[in-house]
Amino acid sequence: MKGKVSILKRKYPFELNDHPVKEGLIAFAIVFLILFLLQPFGISEYAGNKFLVSLAFGLVTFVCCLAMDYCIEVPLHEHVKTWRIWHQALTVFVEILIIGLCNFLMACILFQYPMELAAGLEMVYFTILIGLIYTVLSTSISYHQYVRKQLDALLEKTTQEQEGVQVKLHDHRIRGNDLCLPLNDLLYIEAQKNNVAVFFVRDGQLNRNEIQSTLTSVLNDLKDYPNIFQCHRSFVVNLNSITSAKGNSNGYTLELGGGLATVPVSRSFVPKLKSYVI
């Protein structure tokens, strides 16, 4: 239960909707197509023009979406300093509820239904089901697009800033040779018993060099570079080298160098990873 509550308190990473008309039109199209093609709520038995009836319900949905954006979400965003997941979930639920009630009133007018509580609850129930499917799909797509955009921007910025920067990783053996390499070539570093293995790109190929050191010492060598991130108790990764990230709050797998290597992100380091891009 505690984990679920913490998820709801996380920052919701999206700005205020800049395209309310576009979002409203998408909702209109979804409602119209579902009603016209599947013909639920007695539409299949309606003797009149089913196309116009479906269109009317879609228009009601469109108007409700616009009203919700301009009358509720905009004022809320102006007064809430940090918009969190529970804020977003609540506003989406209220929007779906309003759409369901308005469509119920429309059904009563068109089909001459009695305004009974049971019929109203049934309409709201099916509206919530449809709305939740749309919300989950659109939020998931938007989330991945946002994270990908933020990550690309981060990598482009740090890669340009560190072009030509050389780093030195100290080898603590008595006659050990310190490892020097361009920062942008570094992929990741893995702890292996008493040594660390440094993986980097050279001539488009994955290379490995082992030195006697610890991750703590390596992180100290690289402390001036914000794109160096410890993602696991045994791994340190160069954020510039990430080409994709897959997973959830329990852990991620990072693909580096366009598929040259993959490294894990353990659960305890996921929030810090997200903080780079959200």
Secondary structure, DSSP 4 states (H G I P E B T S, - for coil): -HHHHHHHTSBP--PPPS-HHHHHHHHHHHHHHHHHHH-TTTGGG--S-HHHHHHHHHHHHHHHHHHHIIIIIHHHHHH-SS-BHHHHHHHHHHHHHHHHHHHHHHHHHHH-----HHHHHHHHHHHHHHHHHHHHHHHHHHHHHHHHHHHHHHHHHHHHHTTT-EEEE---STT---EEEEGGGEEEEEEETTEEEEEEEETTEEEEEEES--HHHHHHHTTT-TTEEEEETTEEEEGGGEEEEEEETTEEEEEETTTTEEEEEEGGGHHHHHHHH-
